């Protein structure tokens, strides 16, 4: 059986300005080969980006064996006046052993310089009636257990491995349960299907999870770099394109870039008619580490005209930078792509067309935040979540939307008149805004 891992439920506590928020996706065991597109809308500063940060944190935790650390305390991710962040992700998993519901819960607090794991738990149950969740690995303030074995019940080798993994997790600001040092202990205590479930999260889901935040778009706007988000058959991740005349990459990364451009061009010309990207190799040269590198430049080609790629608009560059991951959402049921401010720089009609195609014909998961209301006209209401003013209940889906209703109209009515279970907009007053602009001008010498 093909391995498929999908996110179904997320609960966020004390992250950024979200004291409590919960949302669900549309993935179920009988829809695993269908697209699951979920968009978040709401007022500025109301909790949309916290969703993206939750996925970033989980990505870092799952990547413990890849030396990826948790964020620094200066990122100010813990909610004001709170001491910890709590996250819970629920997944559905299919593998050669069957179908499973899997939960991953984590509590993060302040370490010396970075966030650190205080509590962590992975549990699962079979997709059968009356089955209960069983704990695979648990770490809390007082104990660590693997399956139903506490540390003092383990043999010496396992006990030492657990203690060493815990120490390394704290010292390196990583997950405890997904560290490589713990793998032999898991193999000796868990059964074969349970070991597989742990790998399904740390390997299968992790390698297919892409989190694209506004930092990457900011680098693009500042004309510093354009990170290519890559999803090829055997390669995942980001390769930064420095916005200069030429750049040098190791041969292997250069070949990956060529593959991505070939993949991207097949779709790009249908989105932006006539546009193709060309990679022009200039020469091979030694790098500082002694390895072979390739100096090259990116060109945009329209007909017979070739120009440096950096001369294209921010919107086109953004589409190019994320297109490989969107292709993955269309074709790969395991792809999980999370994008903050997906609409930034992209023409609204084109954005609506792209999301409609992915929602109707894709296979993977796409989770995004946006301000552009055009999307509310093309996605089904089950795919739309809205932030509220209630910091204890940050996310809701609109009520009163019938099958043929326009979600955009319902949302604008909720903004202006309310009528939902929670308020979705902090009211502003046109005349107060005018008066404040006038007053500010007078205070600073305006007339």
Beta strands, then each sheet from edge to edge (+ up, - down):
strand 1: 4-13
strand 2: 21-24
strand 3: 36-41
strand 4: 84-95
strand 5: 98-110
strand 6: 115-126
strand 7: 134-139
strand 8: 144-146
strand 9: 149-150
strand 10: 209-212
strand 11: 225-231
strand 12: 236-242
strand 13: 247-250
strand 14: 275-286
strand 15: 292-302
strand 16: 305-308
strand 17: 336-339
strand 18: 365-369
strand 19: 384-387
strand 20: 395-396
sheet 1: 2+ 1- 4+ 5- 6+ 7- 8+ 9-
sheet 2: 10+ 17+ 18+ 3+ 19+ 20-
sheet 3: 11+ 12-
sheet 4: 13+ 15- 14+
sheet 5: 13+ 15- 16+
end
